[in-house]
């Protein structure tokens, strides 16, 4: 069940993925899905989704070329849809890392 959800999330990460979708996919209740994820991965399905999206954002930021802004990348990956609390990739801002990276290539 968890592997099925992981594959589904990976294939549909560029769009919204809801708990209801995941429950329909696996034919189980929210509680069962939650317990399964916690038992196998140690995190909830939504935490898995957020971490997976953040990893994609991190990759996109590292691969971005100068005309593509951090805001464009974050918007593409749905930064406004991850909940009410701000999400950070690390203690350094993404734009600061990109600037450092660009300076190293000069």
Secondary structure, 3 states (H helix, E strand, C coil): CHHHHHHHHHHCCCCCCCHHHHHHHHCCCHHHHHHHHHHHHCCCHHHHHHHHHHHHHHHHHHHCCCCCCHHHHHHHCCHHHCCCCCCCCCCCCHHHHHHHHHHHHC
